[in-house]
Amino acid sequence: MTENTTSPDLHEDGNQPVSVGTKDLDPIADIEAKVTKNRSKVGSLRPSALLYTSGIGATVDLPHLSVMPHGLDGWQRYYDRRPGGADVIVEPRLLDLVRAYLGDQVDQLRKAPWAPEMPGGAGDDAVDLGIPARVFPQWLRCTGCNRVAPVNHQVFEFRNVLKYRPDQAQFVHENCKGWDADAKKSKSRKGRPQTAVPARYLIACINGHLDEFPYVAWVHRGQECPKARIPQLRMREWKSNIGPDVQIICLSCDARRGMLEATGPKASEKLPRCRGRHPHLDAFYKCDQPGKLMMLGAANQWFASTVGLLALPREESASADDVVPHLQALPPNIIAAATSRDSLQAFRLLAGNVAQTDIFDSISDDALWDALTVIKSGGSSGVQAPASTDPTDILLPEWLVLTDRVKYTKHSGAADFRAVRRNVPDTLQPIVTEVVAVEKLKKVNAFVGFTRIDALDRIDDSKSRVAPLNKRGRPNWVPATEDRGEGFFLQFDEEAVGEWEEKILGLPIWETFRQAHALNFNRRTSKTADTTIDPDSRFPAPRYWAIHTLSHLLIREAAMSSGYGSASLTERIYAWRRDGDRPAAAGLLITTTASDSEGTLGGLVDLSRPERLGPLVHEAIRRGGRCSSDPVCSHRRPQGKEDFLHGAACHFCLFVSETSCERTNRFLDRRLLLGLLVDKDVATPGLLTPIHGG
């Protein structure tokens, strides 16, 4: 069911920006015809923000308004206008992973249709469009008189007339006379324009739906206004002994109702049930969930569901099926250049430069020609079994490459990967067995959906809770990004880690952590989740806690000497016990990556040199041995009904930005790593005791 809307549309461009117009503004046709004075561009976002903080279905806060990026159906119109169409990212391993989530119909990973800045202001506004979006919420509040109305009631006027100042795009309440506009003394007062801002209240449900708050129905308690068909509303706020009190007032009939009723224990009885609205799709769906009050910009309004992995070099020569996805990403004129087998040499050079890959150099003429024949006939590579979505299975190929010197040395000439072995500092032996400087790496990330109210970060929840990216719910492509950068990898001695781990598994403190995790898991699992999941299957082994703790210490220490802020450093932890044919792993990779660039500056790789790595690790260990909140921090453990998932860890000693930590600062304990001097009931052997002498 399509929504009848008068919302402004908005488009994201450039680095990466956004654009907007009212119902009278078609950001393509009307700009070409020059029938509107309003510009379409209203702001900008970085590519990574489209995946993690401000993507499809999220609200993006701009200086004067809030917008929501449209679903994929709205993007295609802008791809079609771009010369060469969409920019495609070719990474078969990630594409297989996305298909495991969304279905085999997904055949492409696409970069966002960003709008480049033209030198000297040249260019066509209609071509230089980015991500389409809409103003949301559409209910606005005047900052002068507190009038509340939707954008289609003609109370507010949209202004965006300065080409180079999209940040000044705003809705304005013309001739506003202030909050006491109805008083006698204000009759002769000269009005002036006042900025209108988004009204703050929304209605959400656990199925990912989001809707405007029903202000008119709320203030009239579900009835129609007796005095006006379209009543005038005002939002008043003042302080009370229980905090800010907000009231909605009908100026037409003087009905009043406070918003505190929408937050109390009986709020579910007073709020409307969900209408199944997906504003990013301009559509409504069937839904039987109760509506929940949500504040605009609340942390639980939008949780991205993304998948990402490192682009690894191939271990063998490419086959025809391997190269088909790369050929599909090439412009048609490049494919047309391969007219015969004799033209393949020139085709390899041309295609390699366009696709920025060396895969065409590692395939035989026969296999390449077979792949070209498939593409020209409109076919595609064969459908394989769905990829595993288990996080360990995703990390395993990376672990096998980084721990095999023959593999990473053989492929260090690849366009997106270069790694060299470093000598292990004497002071880190025997615990650390290998050090690898990853001088060049590429991380590819894809967006597969989002949820609201609670996230799917640790549970296999119902797929119905993941909001669709297009109206059909089965997209043929998904947004993706490429990040290039550098890092260093440490591998730990498996025998030493295994012996230490067996000691930890029998301690009472480990059982305390296990029980806290089970309690936390069951509390955070939503009603639609798979309740048959064993919490212990999601509980990381002791080695993960210790290596994860060291990773945080290294991130905090490396930020002081690498030239990168701690928030720009990220971790990948390879720590799991042997399970059937899956080998055990104990290692960590610290990386920094940047989008829209060819890479980073080498400051992190330089830390992998033996003369720098040894002091770096030991200084990190020294700092981790003490915390300004000790002894409280060093003795911390969950007790009773507490379910926090860390031991001796806090903001002073271990926590890092959530952009850096893969587990949002969970599963950390300095005791497991360093063996702190604490009471016997919480004391544990430290994994790194052999090298720091604790």
C-alpha positions, -999 to 999 in steps of 0.1 A, spaced: 0 0 0 16 33 -11 15 63 12 -1 95 -1 25 120 11 32 157 5 67 154 21 97 171 6 121 149 -11 158 150 -2 189 138 -20 223 130 -7 254 138 -26 290 144 -27 312 136 2 283 126 7 255 152 6 217 156 6 191 177 -13 155 186 -7 124 202 -22 86 205 -15 58 186 -33 61 211 -61 98 202 -65 108 172 -85 145 172 -79 152 160 -115 125 173 -138 118 206 -121 155 215 -117 160 208 -154 130 230 -163 140 256 -137 105 259 -124 114 263 -88 136 287 -69 145 262 -42 176 241 -46 176 204 -40 208 199 -20 205 204 17 235 187 34 261 160 32 272 128 48 303 106 47 299 72 28 304 52 60 276 72 77 251 57 52 259 22 67 264 29 104 247 60 116 225 78 90 215 52 65 182 42 49 154 46 74 174 67 99 167 103 107 196 127 97 198 158 118 207 188 96 211 224 110 174 233 106 155 202 97 156 164 99 155 141 69 153 104 62 171 87 33 147 68 10 147 31 3 165 16 -27 135 21 -51 142 59 -49 179 55 -56 176 39 -90 164 71 -106 196 88 -98 218 59 -109 200 60 -143 211 96 -148 247 91 -141 271 84 -170 281 47 -168 254 40 -142 262 28 -107 297 23 -93 298 -14 -84 320 -30 -58 332 -65 -67 338 -87 -37 324 -122 -43 328 -133 -7 308 -103 6 282 -108 -21 277 -144 -10 273 -132 26 247 -106 17 228 -133 -3 227 -154 29 208 -126 45 186 -112 17 184 -140 -9 200 -152 -41 184 -124 -62 210 -99 -49 236 -95 -77 254 -63 -70 271 -42 -42 268 -5 -52 285 26 -40 262 55 -31 253 78 -60 273 107 -47 274 141 -64 309 154 -72 317 190 -66 324 206 -100 353 230 -104 343 267 -104 307 257 -96 302 242 -130 278 213 -136 241 205 -139 222 206 -106 199 179 -120 228 155 -126 247 163 -94 222 145 -71 230 121 -44 209 100 -21 171 107 -23 154 114 10 124 131 26 118 155 54 109 134 84 93 140 108 69 162 88 54 178 119 72 210 127 73 234 156 78 271 152 106 284 175 88 317 179 52 308 188 54 270 193 28 264 166 28 227 156 17 217 121 27 193 93 45 207 63 15 202 40 -7 226 60 10 256 44 18 270 78 56 268 71 74 278 39 105 260 27 135 281 18 167 269 1 178 295 -24 216 297 -19 234 273 -41 266 272 -19 248 272 15 227 241 16 232 242 54 208 272 54 179 252 40 150 255 64 113 258 70 101 293 81 69 305 98 63 337 81 48 367 100 52 349 134 40 372 163 52 351 192 35 327 216 10 354 228 -2 361 192 -38 360 203 -34 386 231 -48 421 225 -15 438 229 -1 417 201 -27 427 175 -6 456 163 28 438 167 47 434 134 53 397 127 87 384 116 99 351 101 109 324 126 126 291 119 105 259 123 122 228 137 111 191 137 86 182 164 103 157 187 78 129 192 74 97 171 56 63 173 77 32 167 72 -6 170 96 -36 172 88 -46 136 109 -16 124 79 7 117 81 45 124 53 70 123 44 106 131 30 112 165 -8 117 162 -9 152 178 -45 160 168 -59 127 179 -38 129 211 -49 163 223 -86 155 215 -84 120 230 -92 102 198 -121 125 189 -125 152 163 -120 188 172 -155 203 178 -145 238 165 -124 232 134 -118 206 107 -81 214 107 -74 226 143 -44 248 152 -21 232 177 6 246 200 33 228 220 41 243 254 69 233 277 79 243 312 97 228 342 80 209 369 91 190 400 92 158 379 112 173 350 101 191 318 64 190 313 51 193 277 15 200 268 -2 199 234 -29 227 232 -56 230 206 -60 267 199 -93 261 182 -112 244 211 -87 249 240 -83 211 245 -51 203 264 -32 171 271 3 165 286 29 142 270 36 126 304 6 103 298 25 88 268 54 77 290 37 63 321 31 26 329 -3 27 312 11 44 281 5 14 259 -33 16 266 -34 53 255 -11 53 225 -24 41 191 -14 7 177 12 7 149 -1 15 114 28 -4 98 44 26 83 78 26 67 84 63 58 116 54 39 94 34 14 64 57 14 43 27 23 22 10 49 22 -27 59 1 -49 81 12 -48 117 -3 -59 150 22 -45 174 15 -18 200 30 16 193 58 29 215 66 66 221 100 75 208 119 108 208 135 120 176 171 111 176 168 85 203 196 59 205 172 30 199 154 46 169 177 29 144 201 1 145 220 -7 113 224 -43 102 257 -44 83 282 -71 72 318 -65 65 350 -84 58 386 -80 46 392 -84 8 416 -113 6 439 -124 -22 429 -156 -41 448 -187 -32 445 -202 -67 441 -190 -103 407 -175 -111 381 -196 -130 354 -184 -153 328 -183 -125 352 -162 -103 356 -135 -130 319 -132 -140 310 -108 -111 340 -85 -120 328 -85 -157 292 -76 -146 306 -45 -129 322 -32 -160 305 -6 -183 290 -21 -214 314 -3 -237 343 -22 -220 327 -55 -225 320 -47 -262 357 -41 -267 363 -79 -263 354 -88 -299 375 -120 -302 401 -140 -285 428 -120 -302 416 -88 -284 418 -103 -249 453 -88 -242 441 -53 -248 409 -61 -229 428 -73 -198 447 -40 -197 416 -18 -202 393 -38 -178 420 -40 -151 424 -2 -151 387 4 -149 379 -23 -123 411 -16 -102 418 -54 -99 444 -78 -110 420 -108 -114 421 -105 -152 458 -111 -151 454 -144 -132 430 -161 -155 436 -181 -187 424 -169 -221 400 -198 -223 384 -191 -189 382 -153 -196 366 -159 -230 341 -183 -214 332 -157 -188 327 -130 -215 305 -154 -234 283 -158 -203 280 -121 -198 272 -113 -235 245 -139 -234 229 -123 -204 238 -151 -180 255 -151 -146 277 -174 -126 261 -205 -110 243 -202 -77 263 -216 -48 252 -229 -14 243 -200 10 273 -186 29 275 -191 66 266 -160 87 284 -173 118 309 -146 128 337 -172 132 332 -186 97 335 -150 83 368 -145 102 383 -179 95 395 -172 59 412 -141 71 429 -160 99 441 -187 75 458 -161 53 473 -139 80 488 -170 98 503 -185 66 535 -167 55 535 -185 22 499 -172 14 503 -136 24 538 -133 9 527 -148 -24 498 -123 -28 515 -92 -14 516 -77 -49 478 -76 -51 461 -43 -57 443 -44 -23 466 -64 -1 502 -63 9 517 -79 40 552 -86 53 565 -106 83 582 -88 111 605 -103 137 589 -109 170 605 -87 197 624 -108 222 605 -93 251 572 -106 237 583 -142 233 572 -169 238 535 -157 240 536 -138 207 547 -161 179 541 -140 147 540 -103 138 527 -93 104 527 -57 91 497 -54 68 509 -24 47 478 -24 25 443 -38 31 408 -32 19 377 -37 40 343 -40 22 310 -34 40 274 -38 30 241 -26 44 214 -53 46 187 -36 67 179 -20 101 158 -26 132 142 -3 157 139 -4 195 164 -32 199 193 -44 178 202 -78 163 238 -76 173 240 -107 194 209 -128 186 195 -146 155 162 -128 157 132 -130 134 139 -117 99 105 -100 100 120 -75 124 146 -63 99 130 -35 79 130 -40 41 153 -19 19 127 -17 -10 90 -22 -13 92 -58 -25 115 -67 3 139 -86 -21 165 -60 -34 187 -68 -64 215 -48 -49 225 -32 -16 246 -1 -7 283 -9 1 315 9 8 352 3 4 377 13 31 414 11 25 441 13 51 468 -5 70 473 -24 103 494 -50 122 486 -85 132 497 -105 163 495 -142 166 497 -159 200 511 -193 209 482 -218 208 498 -242 233 504 -214 259 469 -200 253 452 -234 256 470 -243 289 461 -209 304 425 -212 292 420 -246 309 429 -230 342 403 -202 338 374 -225 328 374 -241 362 374 -209 383 343 -196 401 347 -161 386 344 -176 351 311 -193 361 300 -159 374 307 -143 340 288 -172 323 257 -168 344 257 -130 339 259 -135 301 230 -159 302 210 -134 322 219 -106 299 211 -127 268 177 -136 280 168 -101 291 178 -86 257 162 -112 235 130 -97 221 97 -116 220 102 -124 183 136 -140 188 145 -176 184 141 -187 220 158 -221 214 193 -205 212 216 -216 239 232 -185 255 264 -204 260 268 -208 223 272 -170 221 295 -168 251 332 -161 240 359 -183 254 384 -169 280 410 -164 252 386 -139 236 383 -119 268 421 -117 273 430 -109 237 401 -84 234 415 -67 265 450 -64 250 435 -51 218 419 -22 237 451 -14 256 470 -13 223 444 9 206 446 34 235 484 33 234 488 34 196 467 65 195 495 83 213 522 75 188 507 64 154 492 97 143 457 84 143 430 91 169 418 61 189 383 64 173 399 58 139 415 25 150 395 -7 148 400 -42 159 394 -77 145 397 -104 172 405 -140 161 399 -160 193 381 -193 194 386 -228 205 390 -257 182 356 -270 169 355 -300 147 374 -292 115 377 -255 124 412 -249 139 417 -229 170 427 -192 167 444 -167 190 453 -134 174 443 -98 168 445 -73 140 445 -36 147 437 -15 116 429 20 104 410 26 72 396 55 53 369 58 27 372 80 -4 410 77 -4 437 54 -16 447 45 19 464 58 50 498 72 59 517 43 74 518 54 110 502 22 123 523 -2 102 554 15 115 545 4 150 550 -32 140 587 -28 137 604 -48 166 621 -18 181 587 0 184 563 -29 190 580 -42 221 579 -9 240 544 -3 227 530 -36 242 549 -32 274 537 4 279 502 -7 272 505 -35 298 520 -10 323 491 14 319 466 -15 321 480 -27 354 465 3 372 432 22 369 423 54 386 391 37 398 410 9 415 403 -11 437 367 -8 427 375 -16 390 400 -43 397 376 -62 419 345 -57 398 323 -87 390 285 -91 384 266 -101 415 230 -110 420 208 -98 392 236 -77 376 242 -87 340 271 -64 328 295 -83 306 329 -71 318 351 -76 349 380 -53 357 373 -28 329 359 7 328 361 40 310 393 50 327 413 19 318 399 -1 289 367 13 272 372 28 237 349 44 212 322 21 198 336 27 163 367 9 175 353 -20 194 336 -49 177 317 -59 208 307 -24 221 330 -27 251 318 -61 263 339 -91 273 368 -72 288 388 -80 320 423 -68 329 426 -97 355 424 -123 327 452 -106 308 475 -93 336 467 -113 367 461 -84 390 468 -85 427 432 -88 440 411 -108 464 413 -146 459 376 -149 450 381 -128 418 418 -135 411 427 -152 379 460 -162 361 470 -136 335 477 -147 299 506 -122 296 522 -130 330 551 -147 313 562 -115 295 554 -89 321 563 -108 352 531 -99 371 
